[in-house]
Amino acid sequence: MNKWNGALVAIATLGTALVLTSCTCKIKDEQLAQIRQLRTDEKQLAVDMKKSQSDLARIQGELSGRQGEVRNCNQRLSFVQDKKAKWPNVWPDWDPNAPEPVPAPPTTPKKK
């Protein structure tokens, strides 16, 4: 029986090896093509995301500039509306009959 046990073990091992080698997962050509396409799509999406992020940063900078312009415009508008509300006494300390101030003569620097 000892002889048969060795033969049975050898046959079982050979059978197991055949079953395991025949069950290996092999990728099909269409699956490989799909994986390649997905990788290409992934790279293109990464490029698109970087471009979108740079566009977003550029647009946010432009928006910030425009908001600054709006603030300046609103300040000037407020100034004009304030003066318009006080018309004709816009500058109460200004005297239209006062003489024009004479500019001071230019001074030359003294040499040491």
Secondary structure as UniProt FT lines:
FT   HELIX           2..22
FT   HELIX           29..85
FT   TURN            86..88
FT   TURN            92..93
FT   TURN            96..97
//
